[in-house]
Amino acid sequence: MIDKVARLIASVKPVMLCYTLGITEHTCGRDNVLAVANLQMLLGNMGMEYGGVNPLRGQNNVQGACDMGALPNVLPGYQAVSDLALREKFEKAWGVEKLSENAGLMIPQMMEGLHSGKVRGFYIFGENLANTEPDIRKVEEELASAEFIVCQDIFQNETSRFAHVILPAAAWSENDGTFTNSERRVSRVRTASKAPGLAMPNWWIFKQIAKRFGQEWTSDSAGDIWDNEISVLAPQFTGIKYARLEENGLQWPCPDESHPGTCYLHKDGQFTCGLGVFNPVDWIPPAEVPDEEYPLVLSTGRRLSHYHTRTQTGRCLGLNDLLGEETADISQLDATALRIQHGEMIRVKSRRGEVHVKANVTPQVPPGMVWMAFHFREACANWLTNPAFDPVTLTAEYKACAVRIEKI
């Protein structure tokens, strides 16, 4: 199969390579991405339209969040916090002194810091950690040990149970702003309805908190923030002004206001960060492999009818009618060996916990594998998943851990 696929993709020019979390949510996730990049460079599919390496993000606007500096080692526009000149630029613009030169913590480090006392306060913005992080029991112990937690979200959820303060935020359709997708296209988002009750736009909430810390923002709208800060401080957005986003958006980098945006990167071999470099990688197994006690591999993901932890889709009767509970998807071969019938309640158990769930016997799952999602609290796959992480990115290995199935 590998030989056949290799010849097929080498015979087509250009080839666009897209990958999803099935590549990255492993302890070797970074190596998998490097292997993908190696392949596209080897085939000559970089620097041309309809080619490239294209990560399909796990949820909307992940690209935009990263662009805005929601990563621990960069300022907005992927400008390194370790660069003195860049820090000085932001210090001047923000009216602050001595921005840290050290990279911040990643989520697993933050969670461990809560337990050890290194991290005392936690500001959780639009994320339901108590359902999405691996090994829910461990996560809940860590959240419970925090001295102070703020949750800013549109609904209460499993994580907000641990909050000392909840800040009600406006939803995406109640906000003006921008989304950026995987092709780096910045598009406008417009308010479709008024936010209910005390809910306010996220930027407004952040502005009020900044004010109480002695920092007065001059910007007073999403458009102000984009034009007065983002396009001024991040070079790839210099030519993107809010008024230019009225039609079909613009793809960064966009160096000036007459520039049409960049359809594809690395044109004529000019890689954004220098020449492309091949990075040889070795195959490594998952952190936890099947054995006699736990002979099956659990892999996890999402189902079509629901989104993440159902804080939104769980409130929709129509979607709950389509999918009202979780199942454990197993092969006919494994079901026969274990004498399990389709629709029968079973116990799926790992070294971290167990869930009771209906068996879904399906040809879509190969023998030796169990497949589950994390949408439903009681049967959430993350009661079972392994808190093992890629050593560089600290991405959790959601796609592989050892489990066993038992009849109830």
C-alpha positions as CSV (number, residue, x, y, z in Angstrom):
1,M,0.0,0.0,0.0
2,I,2.8,2.4,0.9
3,D,4.5,1.7,-2.5
4,K,1.2,2.2,-4.4
5,V,0.4,5.5,-2.6
6,A,4.0,6.8,-3.1
7,R,3.8,6.2,-6.9
8,L,0.3,7.7,-7.1
9,I,1.2,11.0,-5.4
10,A,4.5,11.2,-7.2
11,S,2.6,10.9,-10.6
12,V,0.4,14.0,-9.9
13,K,1.6,17.6,-10.0
14,P,0.9,19.5,-7.8
15,V,-0.4,17.6,-4.8
16,M,-2.0,19.4,-1.9
17,L,-1.4,17.5,1.4
18,C,-3.8,18.1,4.2
19,Y,-3.6,16.6,7.6
20,T,-5.7,16.7,10.8
21,L,-5.3,15.9,14.5
22,G,-4.9,12.2,13.6
23,I,-1.3,13.2,12.7
24,T,-0.5,15.5,15.6
25,E,-2.2,14.0,18.7
26,H,0.6,11.5,19.4
27,T,3.8,11.6,21.4
28,C,5.4,11.7,18.0
29,G,3.1,14.3,16.6
30,R,5.9,16.8,15.8
31,D,7.8,14.1,14.0
32,N,4.8,13.2,11.9
33,V,4.4,16.8,10.8
34,L,8.1,17.0,9.9
35,A,7.7,13.8,7.9
36,V,4.8,15.4,6.0
37,A,6.9,18.5,5.3
38,N,9.8,16.3,4.1
39,L,7.5,14.5,1.7
40,Q,6.1,17.6,0.1
41,M,9.6,19.2,-0.3
42,L,10.9,16.0,-1.8
43,L,8.0,15.9,-4.3
44,G,8.5,19.5,-5.2
45,N,5.0,20.5,-4.1
46,M,6.0,23.6,-2.1
47,G,5.8,27.2,-3.4
48,M,3.0,26.6,-5.8
49,E,-0.8,27.0,-6.0
50,Y,-2.8,23.9,-5.0
51,G,0.3,22.4,-3.2
52,G,1.8,22.8,0.2
53,V,1.3,21.4,3.7
54,N,-2.1,22.3,5.0
55,P,-3.1,21.6,8.6
56,L,-6.9,21.4,9.0
57,R,-7.4,22.8,12.4
58,G,-9.5,21.1,15.1
59,Q,-11.8,24.0,15.6
60,N,-12.7,27.4,14.1
61,N,-10.1,30.2,14.2
62,V,-7.2,28.2,15.7
63,Q,-5.1,29.9,13.0
64,G,-6.3,33.3,14.1
65,A,-5.7,32.7,17.7
66,C,-2.1,31.6,17.0
67,D,-1.6,34.6,14.7
68,M,-2.6,36.9,17.6
69,G,0.0,35.5,19.9
70,A,-2.0,32.8,21.8
71,L,1.2,30.7,22.0
72,P,3.7,30.8,24.9
73,N,6.8,31.7,23.0
74,V,5.7,34.5,20.6
75,L,4.0,37.9,20.5
76,P,1.3,38.7,17.9
77,G,2.5,37.9,14.4
78,Y,4.8,35.0,15.6
79,Q,7.4,37.5,16.8
80,A,9.7,35.8,19.4
81,V,9.6,36.9,23.0
82,S,13.3,36.1,23.2
83,D,14.1,38.9,20.7
84,L,15.1,42.1,22.6
85,A,14.3,44.5,19.7
86,L,10.8,43.0,19.2
87,R,10.1,43.2,22.9
88,E,11.1,46.8,23.0
89,K,8.7,47.5,20.0
90,F,5.8,46.0,22.0
91,E,6.8,47.7,25.2
92,K,6.7,51.1,23.5
93,A,3.4,50.4,21.8
94,W,1.7,49.0,25.0
95,G,3.2,51.5,27.4
96,V,4.8,48.8,29.6
97,E,8.3,48.0,30.8
98,K,10.3,44.8,30.8
99,L,8.2,42.3,29.0
100,S,9.4,38.8,29.9
101,E,12.1,37.3,27.6
102,N,11.1,33.8,28.7
103,A,8.5,31.6,27.0
104,G,5.4,31.0,29.0
105,L,3.9,27.7,30.0
106,M,2.0,25.2,27.9
107,I,-1.3,23.7,29.1
108,P,0.2,20.5,30.6
109,Q,2.8,22.6,32.5
110,M,0.1,24.9,33.7
111,M,-2.0,22.0,35.0
112,E,0.9,20.4,36.8
113,G,1.8,23.8,38.2
114,L,-1.7,24.1,39.8
115,H,-1.1,20.9,41.6
116,S,2.4,21.8,42.8
117,G,1.5,25.4,43.7
118,K,3.8,26.9,41.1
119,V,0.7,28.2,39.4
120,R,-1.8,29.7,41.8
121,G,-4.3,31.5,39.6
122,F,-5.9,30.3,36.3
123,Y,-7.8,32.4,33.7
124,I,-9.7,30.0,31.5
125,F,-11.1,31.6,28.3
126,G,-13.5,29.6,26.2
127,E,-12.2,26.2,27.0
128,N,-13.8,23.3,28.9
129,L,-10.6,21.7,30.3
130,A,-12.4,19.3,32.6
131,N,-13.7,17.4,29.6
132,T,-11.1,18.0,26.9
133,E,-7.8,17.2,28.7
134,P,-6.6,13.6,29.0
135,D,-7.3,11.7,32.3
136,I,-10.2,13.7,33.6
137,R,-9.7,12.6,37.2
138,K,-6.2,14.0,37.2
139,V,-7.4,17.2,35.6
140,E,-10.1,17.7,38.1
141,E,-7.7,17.2,41.0
142,E,-5.5,19.9,39.4
143,L,-8.3,22.4,38.9
144,A,-9.5,21.8,42.5
145,S,-6.1,22.7,43.8
146,A,-6.0,26.2,42.3
147,E,-6.3,29.2,44.6
148,F,-8.3,31.2,42.2
149,I,-9.9,30.4,38.8
150,V,-11.7,32.7,36.4
151,C,-13.8,31.3,33.6
152,Q,-14.8,33.5,30.7
153,D,-17.3,31.7,28.5
154,I,-20.8,31.8,26.9
155,F,-22.2,28.9,29.0
156,Q,-21.5,27.2,32.3
157,N,-19.8,23.9,31.8
158,E,-17.9,21.2,33.7
159,T,-14.9,23.5,34.1
160,S,-16.8,26.5,35.4
161,R,-17.8,24.3,38.5
162,F,-14.3,25.1,39.7
163,A,-14.4,28.8,39.0
164,H,-14.4,31.5,41.7
165,V,-15.5,34.1,39.1
166,I,-17.4,33.6,35.9
167,L,-17.4,36.3,33.3
168,P,-20.3,36.0,30.7
169,A,-19.0,36.5,27.2
170,A,-20.8,37.3,24.0
171,A,-20.9,34.4,21.4
172,W,-19.3,34.6,18.0
173,S,-22.5,35.8,16.4
174,E,-22.9,38.5,19.0
175,N,-19.4,40.0,18.2
176,D,-17.7,42.0,15.6
177,G,-14.2,40.8,14.7
178,T,-12.2,38.5,12.4
179,F,-11.7,34.8,11.8
180,T,-8.6,33.4,10.1
181,N,-8.7,30.0,8.4
182,S,-6.1,27.5,7.4
183,E,-5.3,29.3,4.2
184,R,-4.4,32.4,6.2
185,R,-7.5,34.2,5.0
186,V,-8.6,36.9,7.4
187,S,-12.4,37.4,7.1
188,R,-14.9,39.7,8.9
189,V,-17.3,38.5,11.5
190,R,-20.3,40.7,12.0
191,T,-22.8,41.0,14.9
192,A,-26.0,39.1,14.0
193,S,-27.8,39.5,17.3
194,K,-27.4,41.3,20.6
195,A,-25.7,39.5,23.4
196,P,-28.1,38.4,26.2
197,G,-28.1,39.7,29.8
198,L,-24.7,40.8,31.1
199,A,-22.7,39.1,28.3
200,M,-20.2,41.4,26.7
201,P,-17.7,41.1,23.8
202,N,-14.4,39.4,24.8
203,W,-12.3,42.4,23.9
204,W,-14.4,44.6,26.2
205,I,-14.0,42.3,29.1
206,F,-10.2,42.2,28.6
207,K,-10.2,46.0,28.3
208,Q,-12.0,46.4,31.7
209,I,-9.5,44.0,33.4
210,A,-6.6,45.9,31.8
211,K,-8.0,49.1,33.2
212,R,-8.1,47.7,36.7
213,F,-4.5,46.8,36.3
214,G,-3.7,50.4,35.4
215,Q,-3.6,50.0,31.6
216,E,-5.9,52.2,29.6
217,W,-6.6,50.9,26.0
218,T,-7.4,53.6,23.5
219,S,-9.0,51.1,21.1
220,D,-12.8,50.9,21.6
221,S,-13.9,48.3,19.0
222,A,-12.7,45.3,17.1
223,G,-11.9,47.5,14.2
224,D,-9.9,49.9,16.3
225,I,-7.9,47.0,17.7
226,W,-7.1,45.6,14.3
227,D,-6.2,49.0,12.7
228,N,-4.4,50.5,15.6
229,E,-2.5,47.5,17.0
230,I,-2.5,44.3,15.0
231,S,-1.7,45.8,11.5
232,V,0.8,48.2,13.1
233,L,2.8,45.7,15.2
234,A,2.7,42.5,13.1
235,P,4.5,42.9,9.7
236,Q,2.4,40.3,7.9
237,F,-0.7,42.2,8.6
238,T,0.5,45.7,7.7
239,G,-1.6,46.0,4.6
240,I,-4.7,44.4,6.0
241,K,-7.0,47.2,7.3
242,Y,-10.4,46.5,8.7
243,A,-12.1,48.3,5.8
244,R,-10.4,46.0,3.3
245,L,-12.1,43.0,4.8
246,E,-15.6,43.8,3.6
247,E,-15.5,41.4,0.6
248,N,-13.7,38.1,0.5
249,G,-11.1,38.7,3.1
250,L,-7.3,38.8,2.6
251,Q,-4.6,36.3,3.0
252,W,-1.5,37.2,4.9
253,P,1.3,38.2,4.5
254,C,0.0,41.4,3.1
255,P,2.8,44.0,3.3
256,D,1.0,47.2,2.2
257,E,-2.5,48.5,1.5
258,S,-2.2,48.0,-2.3
259,H,-1.2,44.4,-1.9
260,P,-3.8,41.8,-2.9
261,G,-2.7,39.3,-0.2
262,T,-0.6,36.1,-0.6
263,C,-2.4,33.2,-2.2
264,Y,0.3,30.7,-1.4
265,L,3.6,30.7,0.4
266,H,7.2,30.0,-0.6
267,K,6.9,31.2,-4.2
268,D,10.0,30.7,-6.3
269,G,11.7,28.8,-3.5
270,Q,11.6,31.8,-1.1
271,F,10.6,30.1,2.1
272,T,9.2,32.4,4.8
273,C,11.9,31.5,7.3
274,G,14.8,30.6,4.9
275,L,15.3,27.6,2.7
276,G,13.3,24.5,3.5
277,V,15.3,22.0,5.6
278,F,14.8,18.2,5.6
279,N,14.5,16.8,9.1
280,P,15.0,13.0,9.3
281,V,12.8,11.4,11.9
282,D,12.6,7.9,13.4
283,W,9.4,6.0,14.1
284,I,8.5,5.6,17.7
285,P,5.6,3.6,19.2
286,P,2.8,5.2,21.4
287,A,3.6,5.8,25.0
288,E,1.2,3.0,25.9
289,V,0.9,-0.1,23.8
290,P,-1.5,-3.0,24.1
291,D,-0.5,-5.9,26.4
292,E,-2.1,-8.9,27.9
293,E,-4.1,-6.9,30.5
294,Y,-5.2,-4.1,28.1
295,P,-5.1,-5.8,24.6
296,L,-6.9,-3.1,22.6
297,V,-6.0,0.4,21.3
298,L,-8.3,3.2,22.0
299,S,-8.3,6.1,19.5
300,T,-10.5,9.2,20.0
301,G,-12.0,12.0,17.9
302,R,-15.2,13.8,17.1
303,R,-18.6,12.8,15.7
304,L,-20.5,14.7,13.0
305,S,-23.5,15.5,15.1
306,H,-21.8,17.2,18.0
307,Y,-19.0,19.7,18.7
308,H,-16.4,19.3,21.4
309,T,-18.0,18.9,24.9
310,R,-21.5,19.8,23.8
311,T,-21.6,23.1,25.7
312,Q,-23.3,24.5,22.6
313,T,-24.6,21.5,20.5
314,G,-25.9,19.7,23.6
315,R,-28.5,22.5,23.9
316,C,-29.9,21.7,20.4
317,L,-32.7,19.2,20.5
318,G,-32.3,18.3,16.8
319,L,-28.6,17.4,17.2
320,N,-29.4,15.4,20.4
321,D,-32.1,13.5,18.4
322,L,-29.4,12.6,15.8
323,L,-26.9,11.5,18.5
324,G,-28.1,11.3,22.0
325,E,-25.3,9.2,23.6
326,E,-21.8,8.0,23.1
327,T,-20.9,4.5,21.8
328,A,-17.7,2.5,21.8
329,D,-17.1,1.5,18.1
330,I,-15.6,-1.9,17.8
331,S,-15.0,-4.4,14.9
332,Q,-17.2,-7.4,14.3
333,L,-14.2,-9.7,14.9
334,D,-13.6,-8.3,18.4
335,A,-17.3,-8.3,19.2
336,T,-17.6,-12.0,18.2
337,A,-14.5,-12.9,20.2
338,L,-15.9,-11.1,23.3
339,R,-19.5,-12.3,22.7
340,I,-20.7,-8.7,22.5
341,Q,-23.9,-7.8,20.6
342,H,-24.4,-4.5,18.8
343,G,-26.1,-2.0,21.2
344,E,-25.2,-4.0,24.3
345,M,-23.8,-2.1,27.3
346,I,-20.2,-2.7,27.9
347,R,-17.3,-1.5,30.1
348,V,-14.3,0.1,28.5
349,K,-11.4,0.3,30.9
350,S,-7.9,1.8,30.9
351,R,-5.3,2.3,33.6
352,R,-6.9,5.6,34.4
353,G,-10.6,4.8,34.6
354,E,-13.6,3.2,33.1
355,V,-16.8,4.1,31.3
356,H,-20.1,2.2,30.7
357,V,-21.2,2.7,27.1
358,K,-23.1,1.0,24.3
359,A,-21.2,-1.1,21.8
360,N,-21.4,-0.1,18.2
361,V,-20.3,-3.0,16.1
362,T,-19.1,-1.6,12.8
363,P,-16.9,-2.5,9.8
364,Q,-15.4,1.1,10.0
365,V,-13.1,0.1,12.9
366,P,-10.3,-2.4,12.3
367,P,-9.8,-5.4,14.7
368,G,-7.8,-4.5,17.8
369,M,-9.1,-0.9,18.0
370,V,-11.8,0.9,20.0
371,W,-13.0,4.3,18.8
372,M,-14.8,6.9,21.0
373,A,-15.4,10.6,21.2
374,F,-15.4,13.1,24.1
375,H,-18.8,14.8,23.6
376,F,-20.8,13.2,26.4
377,R,-19.6,13.7,30.0
378,E,-20.4,10.3,31.6
379,A,-19.0,8.3,28.6
380,C,-16.2,10.8,27.7
381,A,-13.2,9.1,26.2
382,N,-11.0,11.4,28.3
383,W,-11.8,9.4,31.4
384,L,-9.6,6.8,29.7
385,T,-6.9,8.7,27.7
386,N,-3.3,8.8,28.6
387,P,-1.7,12.1,29.8
388,A,1.4,11.4,27.7
389,F,2.6,14.3,25.5
390,D,4.8,15.0,22.6
391,P,8.2,16.1,24.2
392,V,8.4,19.3,22.1
393,T,4.8,20.5,21.5
394,L,3.3,18.9,24.6
395,T,0.3,17.8,22.5
396,A,-1.5,15.0,24.3
397,E,-1.6,11.5,22.8
398,Y,-5.3,11.3,22.3
399,K,-5.0,8.9,19.4
400,A,-3.6,5.9,21.2
401,C,-3.8,4.2,24.6
402,A,-4.4,0.7,25.8
403,V,-7.8,-0.5,27.0
404,R,-9.9,-3.6,27.5
405,I,-13.6,-4.3,27.0
406,E,-15.7,-6.2,29.4
407,K,-19.3,-7.4,29.2
408,I,-21.5,-5.9,32.0
